[in-house]
Amino acid sequence: MLDCFDGLITLDNTCSGASGVMALQTLDGMSESLLKDITGSEDTPASVLEQAEKWARAHMHNEVITHLAPRMTGRTFIDRKHIGEADDDQVLLSGSGIGGILVEINQPASNAVLRIGALGLFADYTGDVTITVYDLEDGSIAATYDITVQAGVSLTEDVQIVLPAYRKRKAYFIAHDLPSYYRTWTAGSCGSCSQGYYHGGVRVNGARLADGLAKKRTNLRISSETSGLMAVITVECDHAQLLCELRNALAMPYLYKVGEGIMRRAINAHGRVNNTRLDIEQLKENAAFYAGNYQSQMDKTLGKMRLPDDPMCFTCVKVTRQYISQP
């Protein structure tokens, strides 16, 4: 969660060698000796920081989303759509290169994500097959997933793949390289659906890419068939991405929340191992100080927060004006 906050905080005077925007030890009461005192035999100061950051991110995410909830639109542009319907005639096809499903997302004003909830392959093959998702913006591999295929059986298995489409047009190609497969249709069992499936600014087609060609949208051959590939996809708003856009404004409250998390860990460590080097009252005082500063900083940030210009995922505040005509 909130990977965009990675590297924001660093540890000075440790062996981690990391560099960040803010040093944890700039907080009053935070020191290298304290981190060592609360570090277990299987931990390091860096892992303690990582755990505190995960806790802080979860807390901050919940607070911001709760604050924005009245003005958020829980929109899905495509909701759990099954793509790749098996042909009843079980026609066996073959082809070189790679083939599968092309998903194009045209919501450039919104922070959207593509969720792939299930994958399957209808083929004359039994065993594991790697499904690769290509980002056609640069041809890079966005994700891979190994699925188990049983010859002649059109089953899918649940997966959890989440891919961003943040404020730009995105195209993802979900593909496999088996040389033969049974025919599957993009939008139901019909041969006339050459235009694929289109809804909510999202277009889905079957596609193939010949060997040796760069993984670009212009090189794909669009088809109503999905080369045996089946998928369940959702394209929805990702409201949490707003926190990443506000990363710099949230940096200071984030630092205080991480500090509070470390102090809470120190308090727990004192009670668990009776570490006499830890001043329990000072730890509680520091935790309360960090928590108070976090809340003060967050209240200021949330009070001045502007919603993004995103009419799909947020609703703007409607202003009522009253005009009084002069006699």
N, C-alpha and C positions, 0 to 999 in steps of 0.2 A: 504494500500500500504506500502511495506517495513516494515512489522511487526518485522523483525529481528532487527530493530533499537530501539525497545521498551527497555526501561531501560538504554539506553546509557547515557542519561542526567538526572540529579536529581536536586531537589531544596533543598538547604541547608537552615537551620533556618526557616523552615515552618512546618506546622502540617501534611504534606503529609506522612511523615515517609518513603518515598521512598529512595532507594539507587541506585546509578548508577556509571558509569565509570567516568563521568565528572560532576562537579557541574556548573550549569548555572551561579551562582554568581561569578565564576572566571573571567568572562568577565568584562573588564573595563566599568564602567557606569551602571552595572546591580546590583540591590539591592532589598531587600525584600520590602522596602518602595515604590519603583517604581512599583513593581508587584501589591501591594495593591492599588496604586493610579489608575491603569488602569483596575482593576478588577470590573466588574459590579455587580449589586445586585444578579444576578443569577449565577455568576462565582466564581471561586476560583483561587488562583495562579496556582494550578495544572492543571485546565482546560485551563487557558491561555497558559501554556506551551504546553499542548496537541494540541491546535489549531495551535500554532506556529510550532510545529513539523510536523503536517500534511502539512502545507504550505511549509516548508523546504524540506520535502521528495518529494513532487510533483515537486518542482523546480529542486532538485538534480537528480531525476529520469529522467526528461526531458533532462537535460544537458548531462548526461552520455550516454543515449540512442542516442541522436543526435550525439554525438562524435563518437559512435561506429557504427552508421547506415551504413556507406559505407562498413563495414566488417561483417555485420550481415546477416544471411540467414534466411529469413522468412519462415521456413520450418514447415509444418504440416505432421506428420507421418500418421495420419488418420484425414480426414477433414469432419466433420459433417456426419459421417456414421450412418445410421439408423440401429439399431440392434433390432431384435425381430419382424419379419414379421408375421402378423396374418395369421393363416391357414384358407383357404377358406371354409373348411369343418366344421369349428367351433367345433372341438373335445374337449369335456370337460375332463380334467384330474384332478387327485388328488394326494396329497403326503404329508407326514409328514415332519417336519423340515422346512427349508427355501430354497428358490430357486430364481434364477435370472440369472445375467450376470457376468461372470468373465472377467476382463480386465487385461492382463499381459503386462507390458511395459519393453522391453529389449533394453534400450539405456543408458547403464551405464556411458558413457562418456559425456552425455548431461544433461543440465538442462531442463527437460521436465515437462509439466503439463497435467493432464487429465481434460478436461472440459466436464461436462455433461450439455447439452443444453436443453434437454427435457426428460420427463419421462412419462410413461403411463402403465396401467395394463389392460389386456384383461381378464376379469373374469366374473363369474356369481354373482356379488356382486355390490351393490350400496352403496356408502358412502366414507368416507375418509380412506385411507390406508397409513401407514408409510413405506416409502422406506428407508432402512438403507444401508449405504456403509461401508463395513468392510475393514480395512487395514490388509491384511493377513501376514504382516511382524510380527505383534505381536497380532493380533486378536482384536485390538481396533476398536471402532466406529469412522470412519473418518468424517461422515456426516449423517444427517437424513433429510428427506423431506416428508411432507404430501401431497399426491395428491388426487384428487377427482376422484372416479371411478364410471362409469355407466355400469350396467350389460349388457353384450353382445355388447358393443361399444368399438372399438379399437382406442381410441384417446390418444394423448399425450398433455401434457401442458408444456409450457416453464419454465425452471428452470435455475439457475445459481449456479453450484457447481464446484469449482476448487480445484483439489487435486494435490499435488506435487509428482514428480518422479525425484528427484534431484540426479544425478550421482550414481544411483544404480538401480538394477532391482526391480520393484515394481509390486504388484498384488493387485487389488481391487475387492471386491465381492459386487455387487449391488443386493440387495435381498429384498424379502417380505416374510411374513409368512402366507398368505392365504392358507387354506387347499385345495381349488379347484380353477381352472383357465383354460382358453382356451389355446390350443396349439399354440405356437409361435415359429418360427424358427430363428436361429442365423443369417443366411446369405441368406435370401430369403425363399420362400415357397417350400422347397424341403426336403425330408426326408433323402437324401444321404449326406448332408453337415456335417457329423459327426466331421470333423476337424475344424469346425467353420470358423472364418474369420481371415486372417493374412495379414498384410501389414505394411511395414516400421518399422519392429521390434516390432510390437504390435500384440498380439494374443487375440482374443475375442471368448469366448465359452459360451454356456449355462452351468449351473452347479446347483447342489443341495447339501445341507449339512444336514445330518440326525440329529435328536434331540440328545443332549447330547455330541456331538463331538466338540472339540476345533475348532475355526475358523482358520484353517491352510489350506494351499494349498493342502497338501497331503490328507486331509480328504474330499475334494470335489469330488463329482462324476460328471465327465464331460459329457455333453450331447449336442446334436444339438438343443435341445429345451431350451427356456428361461423362462419356467414356467409362461407364460403370460406376462412377463415383457418386456417393450419396452423402448428404450433409444436412444438418439442422442448424439454421443460422438465425441470429437476431442482430439487428442494428438498432442501437438505443443511445439515448443521451448519457453522457458521463459527466455528471455535475461535479464530481470530486476533482476533475481536471482544473476547475477554477482555482483550487488551492495552489496548484503548480504555477498558474499564471500570476498569483499573488505571492510567490515564494519570497521575494525580497521584503515585502511588507510584513510577512509572517515570521521572518527570521528571528527577530528578538523575542517575541512570545514563545517561539519554538525552543529557543535556547533555555529560557526559564523553565519550560515544561520538562525538558530533558533533565535539567538540574534537579527539579523536584523528584523526577523518577529515580535518579541516582540516590538522592537523600532517603527516599522511601526504602530503597534496597538496603541502604546502610542501616536504617532503623531495624529492618527485619533481620539483617545479619547480626546486629548487636544482640537481639533477643535469642537468636538461634545458637550462636557460638559463644555468647557472653564475652565478646571482644572488649577488654578493659581499655584499649587504646581509643575506643570510640566514645565520645561524649554524647550520650543519648539526648540530653536536653538541648545541646547545641544543634544536633542533627534535626530535631523536631522544629527548632526555631528556624533553621535554614530552609527546611521543607516548606514551612508556612510562608516564609519570606518569598521564596521562588513562586509558590502558588499564587500569592497576592499580586506579584509583579506580572505574572503570566496573565491573570484575569484582567488587570488594568490595561495591559497592552492589547489584549484581544478585544476588550470593549471599545477601545479607541479605533482599532482596525476595522472591526465589524460595523461600527457606527458610521465610518466614512466609506465603506465598501460600495463600489459601483458595480451593478450587475453588467455582465457582458452584453454586447449588442447581439443577442441571440434570441430571436422571437420564437424559435422552435422549442428550446429547452427551458426558457424562463418567461414569465409574464411580467410586463412592465407595470409600474404603479400608474393607475389611471387618475388623472387630476381632473377634478370637477371645477369648472369655472362658472361664475354667475355674473352675467352682464346686466347692468342696470342702465336703462336708457335715460338720458337726461331730458327733462321737459323742454 
